[in-house]
Amino acid sequence: MGRPGDQPGWYDDPDRPGLRRWWDGAQWRGQAAAVGPEGPPPDSFAVAALVSAFLFIPVAPIWFGLRARQRIKASGGEKAGDGVALLAIAFGVATLVAVAVGLVVYLA
């Protein structure tokens, strides 16, 4: 962030790089808080895959998840969400298997 001035707020700690402290407008207050690096945003298809998986839509999370993984790999590190996409694919496969088993049991 910047150097503290008259405005209270969280600022980079001048004594400990990588931490932020509260500047009350006159002096530093309280403990420092660690600041981690921000990661890349998740791929929107990975999010759509997880949402459709939680809605128990059998094929959509599989398609969105596979497409998200392709897009994430092609982004060269600009997008994240590979784990989310894999989770959604697993939920989609489980839902598809449950629907198939339900149909077999119903028709038997």
PyMOL commands that set and color helices and strands:
alter all, ss='L'
color gray80, all
select helices_A, chain A and resi 44-54+60-74+82-107
alter helices_A, ss='H'
color red, helices_A
select strands_A, chain A and resi 9-12+19-23+28-34
alter strands_A, ss='S'
color yellow, strands_A
deselect
rebuild
show_as cartoon
